[in-house]
Amino acid sequence: PEDLPHVFERYRRGSNVGNRTRGAGIGLAGVRQIVEQHGGRVAVESEEGGGSTFTTVLPLAPPGTPE
């Protein structure tokens, strides 16, 4: 839970990861950047001991496109 506000920061890794998992901490930051460039949003919800749910919402058409 203490890591939740920071999961989309570049080079950020969870405090419970340690050295057992490889990675640079750029994956979720990249996801957020790509989604936002396409006019969408990404969010995370987490429950202690229950895992996390990541939600990505993308528009059906680019912003400003007539319906």
DSSP file (Angstrom, degrees, kcal/mol; ACC not computed):
  #  RESIDUE AA STRUCTURE BP1 BP2  ACC     N-H-->O    O-->H-N    N-H-->O    O-->H-N    TCO  KAPPA ALPHA  PHI   PSI    X-CA   Y-CA   Z-CA
    1    1 A P    >         0   0    0      0, 0.0     3,-0.6     0, 0.0    45,-0.0   0.000 360.0 360.0 360.0 -36.0    0.0    0.0    0.0
    2    2 A E  T 3   +     0   0    0      1,-0.2     4,-0.1     2,-0.1     0, 0.0   0.759 360.0  49.9 -69.2 -21.4    2.8    2.5    0.7
    3    3 A D  T >  S+     0   0    0      1,-0.2     3,-2.2     2,-0.1     4,-0.5   0.660  86.2  91.4 -85.6 -17.4    4.1    1.9   -2.8
    4    4 A L  G X  S+     0   0    0     -3,-0.6     3,-1.2     1,-0.3     4,-0.2   0.834  80.8  52.9 -52.7 -44.9    0.8    2.5   -4.5
    5    5 A P  G 3  S+     0   0    0      0, 0.0    -1,-0.3     0, 0.0     3,-0.2   0.664 115.7  43.7 -66.2 -11.3    1.1    6.3   -5.1
    6    6 A H  G X  S+     0   0    0     -3,-2.2     3,-2.1     1,-0.1    -2,-0.2   0.381  76.4 105.7-114.0   3.1    4.4    5.7   -6.8
    7    7 A V  T <  S+     0   0    0     -3,-1.2    21,-0.2    -4,-0.5    22,-0.1   0.743  83.2  49.3 -62.8 -23.7    3.8    2.6   -9.0
    8    8 A F  T 3  S+     0   0    0     -4,-0.2    -1,-0.3    -3,-0.2     2,-0.3   0.348  85.3 112.8 -97.3   7.5    3.7    4.7  -12.2
    9    9 A E  S X  S-     0   0    0     -3,-2.1     3,-1.5     1,-0.1    20,-0.3  -0.598  77.5-104.1 -80.0 139.8    7.0    6.6  -11.5
   10   10 A R  T 3  S+     0   0    0     -2,-0.3    16,-0.2     1,-0.3     3,-0.1  -0.366 102.0   9.2 -63.8 139.1    9.9    5.8  -13.8
   11   11 A Y  T 3  S+     0   0    0     14,-1.4     2,-0.5     1,-0.2    -1,-0.3   0.615  94.9 137.8  65.7  17.0   12.6    3.6  -12.2
   12   12 A R    <   -     0   0    0     -3,-1.5     2,-0.4    13,-1.1    -1,-0.2  -0.793  29.5-177.0 -94.9 132.3   10.4    2.8   -9.2
   13   13 A R        -     0   0    0     -2,-0.5     5,-0.0    -3,-0.1    10,-0.0  -0.947  35.1 -93.9-124.6 149.2   10.2   -0.8   -7.9
   14   14 A G    >>  -     0   0    0     -2,-0.4     3,-1.4     1,-0.1     4,-0.5  -0.227  28.0-124.7 -60.9 148.3    8.1   -2.1   -5.1
   15   15 A S  T 34 S+     0   0    0      1,-0.3    -1,-0.1     2,-0.1     3,-0.1   0.710 109.8  53.9 -68.3 -19.4    9.6   -2.2   -1.7
   16   16 A N  T 34 S+     0   0    0      1,-0.1    -1,-0.3     2,-0.1    -2,-0.1   0.384  88.0  81.6 -95.9   4.6    8.8   -5.9   -1.4
   17   17 A V  T X4  +     0   0    0     -3,-1.4     3,-0.9     1,-0.1     4,-0.4   0.925  61.5 166.4 -77.0 -45.5   10.6   -6.9   -4.7
   18   18 A G  T 3<  -     0   0    0     -4,-0.5     3,-0.3     1,-0.2    -1,-0.1  -0.297  64.5 -45.7  63.4-149.2   14.1   -7.1   -3.4
   19   19 A N  T 3  S+     0   0    0      1,-0.2    -1,-0.2     3,-0.0    -2,-0.1   0.399 117.6  88.2 -97.6   1.2   16.7   -8.8   -5.7
   20   20 A R  S <  S+     0   0    0     -3,-0.9     2,-0.5     1,-0.1    -1,-0.2   0.705  86.7  53.0 -75.9 -17.9   14.6  -11.9   -6.5
   21   21 A T  S    S-     0   0    0     -4,-0.4     2,-0.2    -3,-0.3    -1,-0.1  -0.972  78.9-140.5-122.4 127.4   12.9  -10.1   -9.5
   22   22 A R        +     0   0    0     -2,-0.5     2,-0.2     2,-0.0    -2,-0.0  -0.484  44.9 108.7 -82.0 155.5   14.9   -8.5  -12.3
   23   23 A G        -     0   0    0     -2,-0.2    -2,-0.1     1,-0.1   -10,-0.0  -0.719  60.4-123.3 152.6 160.3   13.8   -5.3  -13.9
   24   24 A A        -     0   0    0     -2,-0.2    -1,-0.1   -12,-0.0   -11,-0.0   0.518  49.9-115.3-104.4  -9.1   14.5   -1.6  -14.2
   25   25 A G  S    S+     0   0    0    -14,-0.1   -14,-1.4   -15,-0.1   -13,-1.1   0.784  85.2 110.2  81.2  26.6   11.2   -0.2  -13.0
   26   26 A I     >  +     0   0    0    -16,-0.2     4,-2.2   -15,-0.2     5,-0.2   0.523  48.2  88.2-109.6  -6.8   10.2    1.4  -16.3
   27   27 A G  H  > S+     0   0    0      1,-0.2     4,-2.1     2,-0.2     5,-0.1   0.941  93.0  37.6 -59.8 -55.6    7.4   -0.8  -17.4
   28   28 A L  H  > S+     0   0    0      1,-0.2     4,-2.4     2,-0.2    -1,-0.2   0.830 114.8  55.7 -70.5 -31.2    4.4    0.9  -15.7
   29   29 A A  H  > S+     0   0    0    -20,-0.3     4,-2.2     2,-0.2    -1,-0.2   0.904 109.5  47.9 -64.3 -39.9    5.8    4.4  -16.4
   30   30 A G  H  X S+     0   0    0     -4,-2.2     4,-2.5     2,-0.2     5,-0.2   0.894 109.5  52.4 -66.1 -40.9    5.9    3.4  -20.0
   31   31 A V  H  X S+     0   0    0     -4,-2.1     4,-2.7     1,-0.2     5,-0.2   0.947 110.5  47.9 -58.8 -49.2    2.4    2.1  -20.0
   32   32 A R  H  X S+     0   0    0     -4,-2.4     4,-2.6     1,-0.2     5,-0.2   0.917 111.6  50.3 -59.7 -44.1    1.1    5.3  -18.4
   33   33 A Q  H  X S+     0   0    0     -4,-2.2     4,-2.0     2,-0.2    -1,-0.2   0.930 113.5  44.2 -61.9 -46.8    3.0    7.5  -21.0
   34   34 A I  H  X S+     0   0    0     -4,-2.5     4,-1.0     2,-0.2    -2,-0.2   0.926 114.6  48.9 -64.9 -45.3    1.7    5.5  -24.0
   35   35 A V  H ><>S+     0   0    0     -4,-2.7     5,-2.6    -5,-0.2     3,-0.7   0.926 112.8  47.3 -62.0 -45.2   -1.9    5.4  -22.7
   36   36 A E  H ><5S+     0   0    0     -4,-2.6     3,-1.7     1,-0.2    -1,-0.2   0.852 105.8  58.7 -66.9 -33.8   -1.9    9.2  -21.9
   37   37 A Q  H 3<5S+     0   0    0     -4,-2.0    -1,-0.2     1,-0.3    -2,-0.2   0.755 106.2  50.6 -64.8 -22.9   -0.5   10.0  -25.3
   38   38 A H  T <<5S-     0   0    0     -4,-1.0    -1,-0.3    -3,-0.7    -2,-0.2   0.199 126.5-101.1 -98.9  14.4   -3.5    8.3  -26.8
   39   39 A G  T < 5S+     0   0    0     -3,-1.7    -3,-0.2     1,-0.2    -2,-0.1   0.657  85.6 114.7  80.2  16.2   -5.9   10.3  -24.6
   40   40 A G      < -     0   0    0     -5,-2.6     2,-0.3    -6,-0.2    18,-0.2  -0.303  53.4-133.4-106.7-169.0   -6.5    7.5  -22.1
   41   41 A R  E     -A   57   0A   0     16,-2.2    16,-2.9    -2,-0.1     2,-0.4  -0.980   5.6-153.4-146.0 156.6   -5.9    6.9  -18.4
   42   42 A V  E     +A   56   0A   0     -2,-0.3     2,-0.3    14,-0.2    14,-0.2  -0.985  16.3 177.0-132.9 143.2   -4.5    4.2  -16.3
   43   43 A A  E     -A   55   0A   0     12,-2.5    12,-2.6    -2,-0.4     2,-0.4  -0.939  14.5-149.1-142.9 162.0   -5.3    3.4  -12.6
   44   44 A V  E     -A   54   0A   0     -2,-0.3     2,-0.4    10,-0.2    10,-0.2  -0.997   6.5-172.2-136.2 141.5   -4.4    0.9  -10.0
   45   45 A E  E     -A   53   0A   0      8,-2.3     8,-3.1    -2,-0.4     2,-0.4  -0.983  13.1-172.3-126.8 142.6   -6.3   -0.5   -7.0
   46   46 A S  E     -A   52   0A   0     -2,-0.4     2,-0.4     6,-0.2     6,-0.2  -0.990  14.8-160.6-140.5 146.3   -4.7   -2.7   -4.4
   47   47 A E  E >>  -A   51   0A   0      4,-2.3     3,-3.0    -2,-0.4     4,-0.9  -0.994  37.7-104.7-126.3 127.3   -5.8   -4.7   -1.5
   48   48 A E  T 34 S-     0   0    0     -2,-0.4     4,-0.0     1,-0.3    -2,-0.0  -0.260 105.9  -2.4 -51.7 120.8   -3.4   -5.9    1.2
   49   49 A G  T 34 S+     0   0    0      1,-0.1    -1,-0.3    -2,-0.0    -3,-0.0   0.425 122.4  82.0  76.6  -1.5   -2.8   -9.6    0.6
   50   50 A G  T <4 S-     0   0    0     -3,-3.0    -2,-0.2     1,-0.3     2,-0.1   0.444  91.7-119.9-115.2  -2.3   -5.3   -9.7   -2.2
   51   51 A G  E  <  -A   47   0A   0     -4,-0.9    -4,-2.3     2,-0.0     2,-0.3  -0.380  30.8 -73.8  93.7-174.5   -3.2   -8.4   -5.2
   52   52 A S  E     -A   46   0A   0     -6,-0.2     2,-0.5    -2,-0.1    -6,-0.2  -0.917  25.0-148.7-127.9 150.7   -3.7   -5.4   -7.5
   53   53 A T  E     -A   45   0A   0     -8,-3.1    -8,-2.3    -2,-0.3     2,-0.5  -0.986  11.5-161.7-120.3 124.0   -6.0   -4.5  -10.3
   54   54 A F  E     -A   44   0A   0     -2,-0.5     2,-0.4   -10,-0.2   -10,-0.2  -0.905   6.4-164.7-106.1 131.9   -4.7   -2.3  -13.1
   55   55 A T  E     -A   43   0A   0    -12,-2.6   -12,-2.5    -2,-0.5     2,-0.5  -0.967   5.0-169.9-120.8 129.7   -7.3   -0.6  -15.3
   56   56 A T  E     -A   42   0A   0     -2,-0.4     2,-0.5   -14,-0.2   -14,-0.2  -0.980   3.0-169.6-119.2 128.3   -6.5    1.0  -18.7
   57   57 A V  E     +A   41   0A   0    -16,-2.9   -16,-2.2    -2,-0.5    -2,-0.0  -0.978   6.6 179.6-120.8 123.9   -9.1    3.2  -20.4
   58   58 A L        -     0   0    0     -2,-0.5   -18,-0.1   -18,-0.2   -19,-0.1  -0.953  29.5-114.4-122.2 142.4   -8.6    4.3  -24.0
   59   59 A P        -     0   0    0      0, 0.0   -19,-0.1     0, 0.0    -2,-0.0  -0.395  16.9-131.2 -71.1 152.6  -11.0    6.4  -26.1
   60   60 A L  S    S+     0   0    0      1,-0.1    -2,-0.0    -2,-0.1     0, 0.0   0.783  93.8  24.0 -72.2 -26.9  -12.6    4.8  -29.2
   61   61 A A  S    S-     0   0    0      4,-0.1     3,-0.1     1,-0.0    -1,-0.1  -0.948  99.4 -88.1-135.0 154.7  -11.6    7.8  -31.3
   62   62 A P    >   -     0   0    0      0, 0.0     3,-1.8     0, 0.0   -23,-0.1  -0.260  60.1 -85.0 -59.2 150.1   -8.8   10.4  -30.9
   63   63 A P  T 3  S+     0   0    0      0, 0.0   -24,-0.0     0, 0.0     0, 0.0  -0.294 116.6  24.8 -56.2 138.2   -9.7   13.5  -28.9
   64   64 A G  T 3  S+     0   0    0      1,-0.3     0, 0.0    -3,-0.1     0, 0.0   0.409  86.6 135.0  87.2  -1.9  -11.5   16.1  -31.0
   65   65 A T    <   -     0   0    0     -3,-1.8    -1,-0.3     1,-0.1    -4,-0.1  -0.668  60.4-116.3 -80.9 129.8  -12.8   13.6  -33.6
   66   66 A P              0   0    0      0, 0.0    -1,-0.1     0, 0.0     0, 0.0  -0.347 360.0 360.0 -62.8 146.2  -16.5   14.2  -34.5
   67   67 A E              0   0    0     -6,-0.0    -2,-0.0    -2,-0.0     0, 0.0   0.468 360.0 360.0 -79.0 360.0  -18.7   11.3  -33.5
